[in-house]
Amino acid sequence: MDNRFSTMAEVRRVLWPDYESPQWADPRRFQQGIAGSLELFFWAWVKFQQVMEEVTGNKVPMFQRVDQAGFTLPLDERVLADADTLLIFGLDHNVTEQEAAPEEIEAVRAFLEREGTCLVMGPHHDVGHSPDLKERAQEYAHHGDALVPRQQRFGGYTRSLMKGLGIPVENRWGLRPAVVEGTNRSAPLTVMGELDTRGWLTGVQNFNFHMHLPHYAVTTEDSRSVRVLAKQPIDRTRPHPFTDAGNTEFNALVWLPPGNGRAGDVLVADSTIFSTLFGADESLVRFWKNLATAH
């Protein structure tokens, strides 16, 4: 039961009655297994694609490295040749043992050698990494999402790609953001404006709410080459090992400016920031537009 996505039937039961219209509930129109719940992600990225097309004049294609039929599309010139902004999100469970091939790492490295390129990477959360079952139970109670099992570890592929590219960031935990009192809107970000010399977060106050977001831990002391631009306050009404250790915020956006032979920018942010599945507002759309115009 661990390390898997929910089925669509489970989504409907837990979130009842939100998905009871025939569009989602009729098995002749929408798959009711895991494939169906994954399809919700594709629906939810449509608005981001539309906004990007409006801003840039270019359509935003979407690829799966391994699709639901098992066909593989590795990162190579077919994807990268005419791209200037590449978003790679790791929604692969660690138990699938996916790793970036050396050829893929070199292809992305070559992509980043081009002026004006930007790579956005987001390994998803890492819930239940501890062998201590009591700690896993505490994590589960903290995020409060019945659809996430006691262990759900993501991002092996993305982590391996980041390691191959020398990006010193790791996805840790699955943390519930604090919210504005009386709403389900995430509390405002703590923005390090003096470090944001490119303006990625100009006009951005908050990202969208999601019950279990990764802390993007920086694993180097070099604060010039790796900059934490935004931190998200954590819901401290629910205990968690990360907050028990004294932390009150997690890293929500990390920027690696060009340097060390890399001409392009690298941003580390979670995939949910680009999805309407968990809500979207003007602040979030402004971040999307900044992404299209800041580099």
C-alpha positions as CSV (number, residue, x, y, z in Angstrom):
1,M,0.0,0.0,0.0
2,D,3.0,2.3,0.4
3,N,5.0,4.1,-2.3
4,R,2.2,4.4,-4.9
5,F,-0.3,6.9,-6.2
6,S,-4.0,6.8,-5.3
7,T,-6.5,5.2,-7.6
8,M,-9.2,7.5,-9.0
9,A,-11.8,5.6,-7.0
10,E,-9.9,6.4,-3.8
11,V,-9.6,10.1,-4.8
12,R,-13.4,10.2,-5.3
13,R,-14.1,8.5,-1.9
14,V,-11.7,10.7,0.1
15,L,-12.6,14.0,-1.6
16,W,-16.3,13.2,-2.0
17,P,-18.3,14.8,-3.6
18,D,-15.8,16.9,-5.5
19,Y,-15.3,14.3,-8.3
20,E,-18.7,12.8,-8.6
21,S,-19.7,14.5,-11.8
22,P,-19.8,12.1,-14.8
23,Q,-16.6,13.7,-16.2
24,W,-14.7,12.0,-13.4
25,A,-17.0,9.3,-12.0
26,D,-18.2,7.6,-15.2
27,P,-15.7,4.7,-15.8
28,R,-16.5,4.8,-19.5
29,R,-15.2,8.4,-19.7
30,F,-12.4,8.4,-17.1
31,Q,-10.2,5.6,-15.8
32,Q,-10.9,4.8,-12.2
33,G,-7.5,3.2,-11.4
34,I,-4.1,4.8,-10.8
35,A,-3.9,5.9,-14.4
36,G,-7.0,8.0,-13.9
37,S,-5.6,9.9,-10.9
38,L,-2.4,10.6,-12.8
39,E,-4.5,12.0,-15.6
40,L,-5.7,14.7,-13.2
41,F,-2.1,16.1,-13.1
42,F,-2.2,16.6,-16.9
43,W,-5.6,18.4,-16.6
44,A,-4.1,20.6,-13.9
45,W,-1.1,21.8,-15.9
46,V,-3.2,23.1,-18.8
47,K,-3.6,26.6,-17.3
48,F,0.2,27.0,-17.0
49,Q,0.6,25.9,-20.6
50,Q,-2.0,28.4,-21.7
51,V,-0.4,31.3,-19.7
52,M,3.0,30.5,-21.1
53,E,1.7,30.4,-24.7
54,E,0.0,33.8,-24.1
55,V,3.2,35.3,-22.8
56,T,5.7,33.8,-25.2
57,G,3.7,33.0,-28.3
58,N,5.0,29.4,-28.1
59,K,3.1,26.2,-27.3
60,V,4.3,24.3,-24.3
61,P,4.7,20.6,-25.0
62,M,4.6,18.0,-22.3
63,F,6.5,14.7,-22.3
64,Q,6.6,11.7,-20.0
65,R,10.0,10.0,-19.7
66,V,8.1,6.8,-19.3
67,D,4.5,7.0,-20.3
68,Q,1.5,4.9,-19.0
69,A,2.0,2.4,-21.8
70,G,5.7,1.9,-20.8
71,F,7.2,3.7,-23.7
72,T,10.4,5.6,-22.9
73,L,11.4,9.1,-24.2
74,P,14.8,9.9,-22.7
75,L,16.0,13.5,-22.6
76,D,17.9,14.2,-25.9
77,E,17.9,16.6,-28.8
78,R,14.3,15.7,-29.7
79,V,13.2,17.5,-26.5
80,L,16.0,20.0,-26.0
81,A,17.1,21.3,-29.4
82,D,14.5,24.0,-29.7
83,A,13.8,24.7,-26.0
84,D,15.0,27.6,-23.9
85,T,13.2,26.7,-20.7
86,L,13.0,23.1,-19.5
87,L,10.9,21.9,-16.6
88,I,11.6,18.4,-15.2
89,F,9.5,17.1,-12.3
90,G,10.2,13.9,-10.5
91,L,6.9,12.1,-9.7
92,D,8.6,8.7,-10.0
93,H,8.5,6.7,-6.8
94,N,11.9,5.6,-5.5
95,V,10.9,1.9,-5.6
96,T,10.9,2.2,-9.5
97,E,14.7,2.8,-9.2
98,Q,14.7,5.2,-12.2
99,E,18.0,7.0,-12.8
100,A,19.2,9.5,-15.4
101,A,21.3,7.8,-18.0
102,P,24.8,9.4,-18.6
103,E,23.6,10.5,-22.0
104,E,20.7,12.4,-20.5
105,I,22.9,14.1,-18.0
106,E,25.3,15.2,-20.8
107,A,22.4,16.4,-22.9
108,V,21.0,18.6,-20.1
109,R,24.5,19.8,-19.4
110,A,24.9,20.9,-23.0
111,F,21.5,22.5,-22.9
112,L,22.7,24.7,-19.9
113,E,25.8,25.7,-21.8
114,R,23.6,27.8,-24.1
115,E,23.0,31.4,-23.2
116,G,19.4,32.3,-22.1
117,T,18.4,28.8,-21.0
118,C,16.7,27.9,-17.8
119,L,16.2,24.5,-16.1
120,V,13.4,24.1,-13.5
121,M,13.7,20.9,-11.5
122,G,11.4,19.6,-8.8
123,P,11.8,16.2,-7.1
124,H,8.5,15.8,-5.2
125,H,8.2,15.1,-1.5
126,D,9.9,12.4,0.6
127,V,7.4,11.1,3.1
128,G,8.3,8.3,5.5
129,H,12.0,7.9,4.8
130,S,12.7,6.9,8.4
131,P,12.6,3.2,9.4
132,D,11.0,4.3,12.7
133,L,7.3,3.6,12.3
134,K,6.3,6.0,15.0
135,E,8.1,8.8,13.1
136,R,6.2,7.8,10.0
137,A,3.0,8.0,11.9
138,Q,3.9,11.5,13.1
139,E,4.6,12.6,9.5
140,Y,1.2,11.2,8.4
141,A,-0.6,13.1,11.1
142,H,1.3,16.3,10.3
143,H,0.3,16.5,6.6
144,G,-3.2,15.1,7.2
145,D,-3.7,13.7,3.6
146,A,-5.6,10.4,3.7
147,L,-4.5,9.8,0.1
148,V,-0.8,9.7,0.9
149,P,0.4,6.5,2.4
150,R,2.7,6.3,5.4
151,Q,5.7,6.1,3.0
152,Q,5.7,7.8,-0.3
153,R,9.2,8.6,-1.5
154,F,9.6,10.4,-4.8
155,G,12.3,11.7,-7.1
156,G,15.0,9.1,-7.7
157,Y,15.3,10.1,-11.3
158,T,15.4,13.8,-10.7
159,R,17.8,13.4,-7.8
160,S,20.2,11.4,-10.0
161,L,20.0,14.1,-12.7
162,M,20.7,16.8,-10.2
163,K,23.7,14.9,-8.8
164,G,25.1,14.4,-12.3
165,L,24.8,18.1,-13.0
166,G,26.4,19.0,-9.7
167,I,23.2,20.7,-8.2
168,P,23.7,20.5,-4.4
169,V,20.0,20.3,-3.4
170,E,18.0,17.4,-2.0
171,N,14.2,16.9,-1.5
172,R,13.4,16.1,2.1
173,W,10.2,15.5,4.0
174,G,6.6,16.4,3.1
175,L,5.6,19.5,5.1
176,R,2.3,21.1,5.5
177,P,2.4,24.9,5.0
178,A,0.9,27.3,7.5
179,V,-2.2,29.0,6.1
180,V,-3.8,32.5,6.5
181,E,-6.2,32.1,9.4
182,G,-9.7,31.2,8.3
183,T,-8.6,30.2,4.8
184,N,-6.9,27.4,2.9
185,R,-4.5,29.9,1.4
186,S,-0.8,29.4,2.2
187,A,0.8,31.9,4.5
188,P,2.9,34.4,2.6
189,L,6.4,33.4,1.6
190,T,9.5,34.7,3.3
191,V,11.2,36.2,0.2
192,M,15.0,37.0,0.1
193,G,14.6,39.9,-2.2
194,E,18.2,41.1,-2.0
195,L,19.3,37.7,-3.4
196,D,16.7,37.7,-6.2
197,T,18.7,39.9,-8.6
198,R,16.9,38.4,-11.6
199,G,13.4,39.2,-10.4
200,W,12.0,35.6,-10.3
201,L,9.7,36.6,-7.4
202,T,8.8,40.2,-8.4
203,G,5.2,40.7,-7.4
204,V,4.9,37.2,-5.9
205,Q,3.6,36.9,-2.3
206,N,2.6,33.2,-2.1
207,F,2.6,29.9,-3.8
208,N,-0.5,27.6,-3.7
209,F,-1.4,25.4,-0.8
210,H,-0.4,21.7,-0.9
211,M,-0.5,19.4,2.2
212,H,2.9,17.9,1.8
213,L,5.7,19.9,0.2
214,P,9.4,19.1,0.1
215,H,12.1,21.0,1.9
216,Y,14.8,21.7,-0.7
217,A,17.9,21.3,1.5
218,V,21.0,22.9,0.2
219,T,24.0,20.5,0.7
220,T,26.8,23.0,0.2
221,E,28.1,26.0,2.2
222,D,28.6,28.1,-1.0
223,S,25.8,30.6,-0.7
224,R,26.9,32.6,-3.7
225,S,26.4,29.8,-6.2
226,V,23.2,28.5,-4.6
227,R,20.6,31.0,-3.3
228,V,17.5,30.2,-1.3
229,L,15.0,32.8,-2.6
230,A,11.9,31.8,-0.7
231,K,11.0,30.0,2.4
232,Q,7.5,28.7,3.3
233,P,6.2,28.9,6.9
234,I,5.2,25.5,8.3
235,D,2.0,24.6,10.1
236,R,3.3,24.2,13.6
237,T,0.0,23.1,15.1
238,R,0.9,19.6,13.9
239,P,4.2,18.1,15.2
240,H,6.8,16.9,12.8
241,P,10.4,15.8,13.2
242,F,11.6,18.8,11.1
243,T,9.8,21.3,13.3
244,D,10.8,19.4,16.5
245,A,14.4,20.1,15.5
246,G,13.6,23.8,15.6
247,N,12.7,24.6,12.1
248,T,9.8,27.0,11.3
249,E,10.1,27.3,7.5
250,F,11.2,25.1,4.6
251,N,13.0,26.1,1.4
252,A,10.4,26.5,-1.3
253,L,12.5,28.1,-4.2
254,V,16.2,27.7,-4.8
255,W,18.2,29.5,-7.5
256,L,21.6,28.6,-9.0
257,P,22.7,31.5,-11.2
258,P,24.9,30.9,-14.2
259,G,28.5,30.0,-13.2
260,N,31.0,27.2,-13.2
261,G,30.8,26.7,-17.0
262,R,27.0,26.9,-16.9
263,A,25.4,29.7,-19.0
264,G,21.8,28.9,-18.0
265,D,19.9,29.4,-14.8
266,V,18.7,26.5,-12.6
267,L,15.6,26.8,-10.3
268,V,14.5,24.1,-7.9
269,A,10.7,24.3,-7.1
270,D,8.0,21.7,-6.6
271,S,5.7,20.6,-9.5
272,T,2.6,21.7,-7.6
273,I,3.5,25.3,-8.0
274,F,2.7,24.9,-11.7
275,S,-0.5,23.1,-11.2
276,T,-4.1,24.2,-10.6
277,L,-5.0,20.9,-9.0
278,F,-4.2,22.6,-5.7
279,G,-5.4,26.1,-6.5
280,A,-4.0,29.1,-8.3
281,D,-4.2,32.8,-7.8
282,E,-2.7,36.0,-9.3
283,S,0.5,35.6,-7.2
284,L,1.1,32.2,-8.7
285,V,0.4,33.3,-12.2
286,R,2.8,36.2,-11.7
287,F,5.5,33.7,-10.9
288,W,4.8,31.8,-14.1
289,K,5.1,35.0,-16.1
290,N,8.3,35.9,-14.4
291,L,9.7,32.6,-15.3
292,A,9.0,33.3,-19.0
293,T,10.5,36.8,-18.9
294,A,13.2,37.0,-16.3
295,H,16.0,35.3,-18.2
